[in-house]
Amino acid sequence: MGAEQTPRREVVTGAPAGRTRAAYPDSFAHDDLTVRKLMRRQVRVGLLACSLLALPLGLFPVVFRLLPDGAVGRGAAWLLLGVAPYPVLLAAGVWYVRRAERNEGDVSGR
C-alpha cells in the first residue's frame, strides 16, 4: 500500500518523428511562389478597397468647402458625414472579405 504514482506529463512540440506535413490531409505545403502570389493578390485587393473608400469619403470635406455658404444645410451635412458612409463601409467590407476568401480558395483548391 504505497503512494499512488501520478502519470508522467509529456509535451508534444512538433510532428512525430518520421512523418512529414504532407502526411496530414488538413495541411497544405505551398512553395514560396504560390504564397507570394497569394500575398500580392491580397495586397492588391486591400489597396483597391482602401482607395475606393478613401476617395469618396475624403472628398466630402472638399466638396463642402467648395460649396457656397448655405448651399447645404447643417442637418444635411451632418447626415451625409455621419450616416451615409456606414452603408458604404459595410458594403466594401463584405466585398473585401468575399474577395479575400475567393483568393485563398483559388490557391488552396477548395
N, C-alpha and C positions, 0 to 999 in steps of 0.2 A: 504494500500500500504506500507507494511513494507519491511524490508530487506529479501531477499530470503534466505531460510535455505540451507546450504550446507549439502549433505548427510554425515552421520557418517561413518568413515572408521573402518573396523574391520580386525584384523589379525588372520588368522587361523594357529594354530601351531601344530595341530595333527588331528587324525581321529575324526569324530563326535562321541559324547558320545553314548555308547551302541553298537557300531559297532566294529568288530574285523578286523584284517588284512585278515582273511580268506574270508571276505565278498567282498573283492576286487579281481576280477579274474586275474589281471595282476601281483599280488604279490604272492610269494611263501613263506610259512613259513617252514623252514627246521630246523630239530633238529641239535644239536651240532655235533653228529656223522657224519651226512651227510656232513656238512660244513668242518669238519676236514678231511674227506676222500677226498673231492674235493681239499682242500689246499695241502694235501700230494701229490696227483696226479699232481697238477700244479707245485709244487716244484720239483718233480721228472723229469718232462718234461723240466723245466727250467735248472736244473743241467745237464741233458743229452745234451741239446742244447749247453750250455756253454762249456762242456767238449769236445764235438765233434768239436767245433770251436777252442778252445784253444790248443788242441793237435797239429793239423797240422800247425796252424799259429804260435804257439810257437816253433815248430821245424824248421821253416825256418832259423832263425839266427844260430841255432846249426848246421844245415846241411851246411850252407855257411861257418861257422867257421871250420868245419872238412874237407871241400874240400881243395885241394891244391890251392895255389895262381894261378890265371889264368885259373882254370878249368871252371869257369863260368864267362863270360864277364860281364863288369859293366852294360851294357844295359839289358842283360838277368836278372841279379839280381834285377835291379830296376823294370823291367817288372813283375817279379814274386812277388816282395814285394809290388809294388804299384798298380797293376792291377788285378792280379789273385785272391786275397782274396775277392773282391767285389761280384762276382757271387756266391761264396760260402756263404758269409754273407747273400745275398738276398735269396738264397735257404733255408738256415737254418731259417731265419726269417719267410718265408712263411710256412715252415713246422711247426714251433713253434706256429704260430697263428692258423693254422688249427687244430692242436692237442689240443690247449687250448680251442678253441671253441667246439671241439668234447667232451672234458671232461665236460664242462659246460652244453652242451646239454644232456649228459648222466644223469647228476644229475637233471636237470630241467624237463626232459621228453619231450623236444622239438625235 
